[in-house]
């Protein structure tokens, strides 16, 4: 039987999975070392996956295909990887919920997933064809998303409700810091694609291993779940929207907002090259500068949003505001004709993105249908994050070709702005959260 979101979250021990009985002596706040380890693991996992998405995959594709074909080739690689990430996240989440290993139900997936991710990154770094890149990136996405499925569940599992927005804000900042780290590493190892792919992966593995050492992770109770059959596999991708409409609206909002964000993360390298005229040697430095500015703005939006949301007890107004700010920034990028205009747009994007990251995780935790299946349900929500990474590269070539040629970035980013605005309004239909 599903428990109502507020009751389930309030009943959890902040240090143990929700299936365990709460301790009357549980501390009011999660231990500082746990919060720090969560933030570090978030940084490491996203460093491993975002560095290729933002910079190195586009550069790798440019090395092996003609200039006129690189946009479509990048779209193929990104879309296949994102599709597998979308499918893998809830499946790995459901398997993590059921894991009875003596090492716990999250640790094996954190460590094993990142190890598989590194193997995939190595294939991408050494591959010499688009097909090889697709296969390597598929393995990398599957592995890292296995780790992320376990990692994402740690906020509702281990952090008490009154602290979730602030912890989400900290994790949101570290996600943004991973963008800086990834851009810096891409520039530092621009002469070695192997190191540019592998170093972020190794850092990610070390970071999640630190969390695995700090967290209190107990195995699932034997017999607590049905065997993982074909029925359970299909259920891994489904939460009934009629029974849980607030969950469905949160999913819709996430999908639309991340559609807008994917336009920036997936195509900024080619935007800088095609519209602003930077070459391969210059573009990594420009991406780093833009990322530094964006992350500083993200930190401001994230800390401010998390504090204000927790104090007021309200989530929806902040998600609405964040989504609209992101839409404005995408419209600004659409009209940018200089690097200065582009950086100004990234400042606005960063503020909106930080505010969204800090509050949406707390909102998501409040609408989970079943606390004992938090990893599975968060995995379903994460489809809303991953699906745009697959769909945007599919629709982008058509948008870029509007008016002839292949460089209509205005159409691409305006499409993203409209999606973010629709996502802002979708969240307002949630009823159980203010």
VOGU-3710 file (C-alpha; in Angstrom, 3 decimals, decimal comma):
1> xxxxxxxxxx> 0,000/0,000/0,000  1,329/3,415/-0,922  1,808/5,921/1,867  0,967/9,583/1,361  4,080/11,614/0,504  4,127/13,806/3,603  3,608/10,903/5,962  6,186/8,713/4,283  8,887/11,340/4,241  8,224/12,412/7,777
11> xxxxxxxxxx> 8,435/8,845/9,026  11,875/8,156/7,645  15,045/8,028/9,624  17,423/10,544/8,068  20,276/8,055/8,256  18,651/4,790/7,159  16,599/3,604/4,193  12,864/4,083/4,547  12,182/0,386/4,966  13,767/0,496/8,439
21> xxxxxxxxxx> 11,855/1,602/11,505  12,616/5,217/12,491  14,761/5,753/15,540  13,304/8,053/18,214  16,854/9,313/18,806  17,459/10,227/15,147  19,102/13,651/14,823  17,080/16,612/13,592  19,476/17,128/10,705  21,427/14,710/8,562
31> xxxxxxxxxx> 25,104/14,422/9,623  27,350/16,994/7,997  29,720/14,308/6,696  26,812/12,599/4,920  25,734/15,856/3,262  29,331/16,531/2,212  29,700/13,014/0,798  26,415/13,343/-1,097  27,593/16,618/-2,612  30,960/15,119/-3,564
41> xxxxxxxxxx> 29,333/12,072/-5,166  26,943/14,315/-7,096  29,907/16,350/-8,319  31,875/13,291/-9,401  29,063/11,456/-11,171  28,008/14,519/-13,146  31,619/15,420/-13,914  31,942/12,037/-15,625  28,766/12,381/-17,709  28,520/16,135/-18,350
51> xxxxxxxxxx> 32,080/16,682/-19,563  31,406/14,600/-22,709  27,909/16,068/-23,164  29,139/19,653/-22,913  32,523/19,531/-24,644  34,489/16,398/-25,420  31,933/14,381/-27,404  31,416/17,273/-29,812  35,186/17,630/-30,236  35,594/13,869/-30,692
61> xxxxxxxxxx> 32,904/13,826/-33,374  34,614/16,761/-35,118  37,806/14,722/-35,304  36,279/11,836/-37,258  33,487/13,272/-39,475  33,374/16,117/-42,031  32,276/19,541/-40,786  28,955/19,462/-42,612  27,971/16,155/-41,003  29,078/16,774/-37,428
71> xxxxxxxxxx> 25,758/18,142/-36,115  23,804/15,103/-37,278  26,537/12,693/-36,111  26,626/14,266/-32,647  22,847/13,998/-32,526  23,025/10,271/-33,269  25,578/9,607/-30,533  23,814/11,736/-27,918  20,325/10,447/-28,693  21,255/6,758/-28,454
81> xxxxxxxxxx> 23,121/7,325/-25,189  20,316/9,407/-23,713  17,701/6,842/-24,749  19,580/4,107/-22,898  20,052/6,425/-19,924  16,310/7,028/-19,901  15,562/3,304/-19,987  18,324/2,293/-17,615  17,728/4,771/-14,799  14,370/3,445/-13,532
91> xxxxxxxxxx> 15,378/-0,182/-14,149  18,568/0,201/-12,142  16,587/2,097/-9,524  14,117/-0,776/-9,167  16,967/-3,289/-8,959  18,692/-1,143/-6,354  15,505/-1,068/-4,259  15,522/-4,902/-4,311  19,222/-5,502/-3,710  19,857/-7,750/-0,697
101> xxxxxxxxxx> 23,662/-7,659/-0,853  25,456/-7,524/2,475  27,055/-4,314/1,203  23,627/-2,635/1,089  21,166/-1,831/-1,665  22,843/1,353/-2,981  26,596/0,748/-2,676  26,897/-2,001/-5,330  25,209/0,195/-7,915  27,203/3,291/-7,006
111> xxxxxxxxxx> 30,555/1,532/-7,403  29,687/-0,945/-10,167  27,869/1,661/-12,230  30,769/4,113/-12,232  33,241/1,346/-13,103  31,130/0,387/-16,140  30,880/4,064/-17,053  34,663/4,397/-17,157  34,874/1,410/-19,502  32,413/3,098/-21,866
121> xxxxxxxxxx> 34,327/6,393/-21,763  37,489/4,530/-22,731  35,740/3,110/-25,802  34,612/6,620/-26,801  38,110/8,022/-26,312  39,727/5,371/-28,518  36,948/4,820/-31,080  37,504/5,806/-34,699  33,959/5,693/-36,099  30,551/7,096/-35,225
131> xxxxxxxxxx> 29,307/3,560/-34,546  32,094/2,939/-32,024  31,349/6,249/-30,343  27,671/5,301/-30,113  28,469/1,930/-28,522  30,946/3,396/-26,049  28,667/6,264/-25,079  25,772/3,831/-24,642  27,828/1,784/-22,162  28,993/4,941/-20,383
141> xxxxxxxxxx> 25,430/6,233/-20,048  24,120/2,899/-18,772  26,874/2,599/-16,178  26,792/6,153/-14,894  22,994/6,136/-14,779  23,082/2,971/-12,663  25,144/4,982/-10,180  22,880/8,021/-10,507  19,772/5,919/-9,858  21,193/4,897/-6,483
151> xxxxxxxxxx> 22,569/8,369/-5,804  19,337/10,220/-6,550  17,405/8,093/-4,062  19,737/9,155/-1,257  18,012/12,537/-0,797  14,543/11,104/-0,011  16,116/8,084/1,748  18,625/9,793/4,002  17,733/13,479/4,336  14,808/14,656/6,547
161> xxxxxxxxxx> 12,087/16,688/4,773  12,838/20,009/6,474  16,422/19,868/5,140  15,820/18,558/1,639  15,700/21,834/-0,278  18,940/23,045/1,308  20,720/19,759/0,632  19,317/19,784/-2,906  20,695/23,311/-3,275  24,160/22,128/-2,202
171> xxxxxxxxxx> 23,972/19,190/-4,605  22,750/21,538/-7,318  25,805/23,733/-6,807  28,129/20,750/-7,050  26,420/19,708/-10,267  27,195/23,157/-11,621  30,749/22,951/-10,299  31,117/19,723/-12,255  30,470/21,759/-15,402  33,370/24,049/-14,490
181> xxxxxxxxxx> 35,558/21,086/-13,642  34,644/19,344/-16,875  35,346/22,426/-18,989  38,688/22,941/-17,225  39,689/19,304/-17,669  38,679/19,392/-21,342  40,944/22,381/-21,861  43,785/20,932/-19,771  43,747/17,646/-21,687  42,806/19,029/-25,104
191> xxxxxxxxxx> 45,915/17,352/-26,501  44,830/13,904/-25,268  41,275/12,767/-25,857  41,883/9,629/-23,786  42,711/11,664/-20,679  39,939/14,174/-21,402  37,416/11,328/-21,150  39,047/9,107/-18,510  40,123/11,615/-15,845  36,543/12,806/-15,156
201> xxxxxxxxxx> 35,427/9,172/-14,943  38,121/8,229/-12,424  37,280/11,265/-10,286  33,626/10,211/-10,410  34,461/6,704/-9,222  36,515/8,050/-6,302  33,711/10,439/-5,324  30,936/7,831/-5,194  33,282/5,477/-3,338  33,600/8,163/-0,659
211> xxxxxxxxxx> 29,809/8,290/-0,284  29,643/4,499/-0,159  32,115/4,539/2,724  30,201/7,208/4,687  26,527/6,311/4,205  24,587/3,818/6,311  23,155/1,494/3,706  21,252/-1,628/4,659  20,135/-4,336/2,229  16,512/-4,677/1,193
221> xxxxxxxxxx> 14,450/-7,011/3,356  14,144/-10,462/1,835  10,639/-10,904/0,432  9,804/-7,187/0,654  9,360/-6,997/-3,130  7,943/-9,193/-5,834  10,532/-10,989/-7,999  11,820/-8,779/-10,787  9,779/-10,218/-13,643  8,835/-8,825/-17,039
231> xxxxxxxxxx> 5,841/-7,224/-15,342  8,109/-5,530/-12,819  10,450/-4,456/-15,622  7,592/-2,709/-17,406  6,396/-1,222/-14,121  9,852/0,306/-13,697  8,856/2,898/-16,304  5,387/3,634/-15,017  3,637/5,477/-12,216  -0,126/5,672/-12,717
241> xxxxxxxxxx> -0,919/9,345/-13,433  -4,547/8,932/-12,361  -3,594/7,601/-8,946  -0,649/9,972/-8,575  -1,435/13,112/-10,622  1,018/15,314/-8,716  3,847/12,963/-9,646  2,724/13,114/-13,281  2,642/16,918/-13,341  6,108/17,078/-11,774
251> xxxxxxxxxx> 7,350/14,687/-14,468  5,828/16,853/-17,218  7,383/20,001/-15,783  10,807/18,377/-15,532  10,651/17,068/-19,084  9,777/20,452/-20,552  12,297/22,479/-18,520  15,105/20,036/-19,286  14,165/20,181/-22,968  15,077/23,853/-22,842
261> xxxxxxxxxx> 18,275/23,185/-20,918  19,349/20,430/-23,347  19,393/22,956/-26,173  22,214/24,766/-24,354  24,235/21,817/-23,053  24,121/19,791/-26,267  24,773/22,488/-28,862  26,801/25,255/-27,209  30,085/24,063/-28,767  28,704/24,180/-32,300
271> xxxxxxxxxx> 26,896/27,493/-31,556  30,214/29,056/-30,598  31,913/27,596/-33,662  29,224/28,191/-36,285  27,651/31,502/-35,243  30,490/33,191/-33,341  33,332/31,794/-35,452  35,640/30,118/-32,909  37,804/27,200/-33,996  38,523/23,905/-32,203
281> xxxxxxxxxx> 41,470/25,339/-30,271  39,538/28,389/-29,050  36,201/26,836/-28,233  37,254/24,932/-25,089  38,493/28,160/-23,515  35,262/29,975/-24,416  33,183/27,132/-22,990  35,208/27,332/-19,766  34,667/31,091/-19,428  30,951/30,751/-20,090
291> xxxxxxxxxx> 30,662/27,863/-17,671  32,466/29,768/-14,890  30,072/32,683/-15,229  27,026/30,410/-15,433  28,034/28,394/-12,379  28,625/31,502/-10,273  25,109/32,606/-11,158  23,794/29,089/-10,501  25,334/29,133/-7,010  23,547/32,389/-6,203
301> xxxxxxxxxx> 20,200/31,119/-7,475  20,591/27,732/-5,798  21,527/28,964/-2,324  18,939/31,727/-2,361  16,184/29,470/-3,641  16,903/26,640/-1,202  16,947/28,909/1,844  13,812/30,849/0,903  11,883/27,726/-0,077  12,689/25,883/3,157
311> xxxxxxxxxx> 11,834/28,905/5,281  8,534/29,543/3,540  7,630/25,884/3,120  6,618/26,630/-0,463  8,000/24,980/-3,616  5,784/25,764/-6,624  6,342/29,552/-6,823  10,098/29,045/-6,938  9,889/26,351/-9,626  7,593/28,631/-11,650
321> xxxxxxxxxx> 9,968/31,582/-11,349  13,024/29,459/-12,140  11,465/28,000/-15,277  10,430/31,417/-16,587  13,909/32,848/-15,954  15,420/29,956/-17,918  12,999/30,647/-20,769  14,112/34,297/-20,885  17,768/33,234/-20,994  17,132/30,881/-23,921
331> xxxxxxxxxx> 15,477/33,702/-25,846  18,559/35,833/-25,127  20,882/33,129/-26,487  18,710/32,876/-29,598  19,489/36,515/-30,421  23,136/36,587/-29,237  25,554/37,826/-31,900  28,642/38,238/-29,713  30,386/36,312/-26,955  29,490/39,067/-24,465
341> xxxxxxxxxx> 25,775/38,691/-25,255  26,106/34,934/-24,943  27,779/35,224/-21,528  25,081/37,630/-20,321  22,451/35,083/-21,330  24,339/32,377/-19,419  24,221/34,518/-16,264  20,431/34,628/-16,497  20,315/30,924/-17,322  22,501/30,135/-14,304
351> xxxxxxxxxx> 20,262/31,993/-11,857  17,176/30,197/-13,150  18,904/26,828/-13,289  20,226/27,152/-9,725  16,819/28,092/-8,383  15,248/25,172/-10,227  17,822/22,619/-9,061  17,495/23,657/-5,426  13,723/23,402/-5,212  12,619/20,804/-7,750
361> xxxxxxxxxx> 14,347/17,922/-5,940  12,483/18,781/-2,728  9,255/19,039/-4,726  9,938/15,651/-6,319  10,608/14,037/-2,920  7,248/15,314/-1,684  5,242/13,675/-4,481  6,856/10,219/-4,491  4,106/7,561/-4,445  5,905/4,949/-2,313
371> xxxxxxxxxx> 8,877/5,561/0,034  10,029/1,926/-0,195  10,504/2,334/-3,960  12,144/5,751/-3,908  14,952/4,750/-6,287  12,519/3,311/-8,840  10,179/6,303/-8,666  13,023/8,815/-8,794  14,271/6,837/-11,782  10,930/7,383/-13,504
381> xxxxxxxxxx> 11,204/11,099/-12,757  14,736/11,085/-14,136  13,313/9,964/-17,474  12,090/13,558/-17,595  15,740/14,656/-17,324  17,143/12,111/-19,773  14,501/12,009/-22,496  15,188/15,585/-23,676  18,860/14,678/-24,180  17,628/12,073/-26,658
391> xxxxxxxxxx> 14,838/14,053/-28,315  16,567/17,426/-28,693  19,378/16,013/-30,903  16,681/14,354/-33,041  14,658/17,544/-33,616  17,633/19,941/-33,613  18,797/19,284/-37,213  15,308/20,160/-38,480  15,209/23,351/-36,409  18,729/24,327/-37,449
401> xxxxxxxxxx> 17,777/23,821/-41,121  14,810/26,249/-41,014  15,420/28,906/-43,673  18,064/26,838/-45,445  21,518/25,795/-44,329  22,226/24,173/-40,951  22,848/27,066/-38,580  19,498/28,496/-37,468  20,364/28,506/-33,760  17,701/31,137/-33,145
411> xxxxxxxxxx> 14,994/28,596/-33,964  16,635/25,954/-31,747  16,897/28,169/-28,674  13,449/29,724/-29,117  12,075/26,183/-29,211  13,843/25,603/-25,885  12,414/28,809/-24,430  8,841/27,782/-25,267  9,414/24,350/-23,722  10,724/25,879/-20,479
421> xxxxxxxxxx> 7,700/28,208/-20,247  5,316/25,270/-20,654  7,229/23,394/-17,950  6,791/26,328/-15,581  3,030/26,147/-15,875  2,788/22,348/-15,690  4,091/22,382/-12,108  1,281/24,698/-11,021  -1,225/21,837/-11,374  0,382/19,994/-8,427
431> xxxx> -2,078/20,027/-5,528  -0,349/18,366/-2,553  2,563/20,831/-2,408  2,340/24,609/-2,004
//
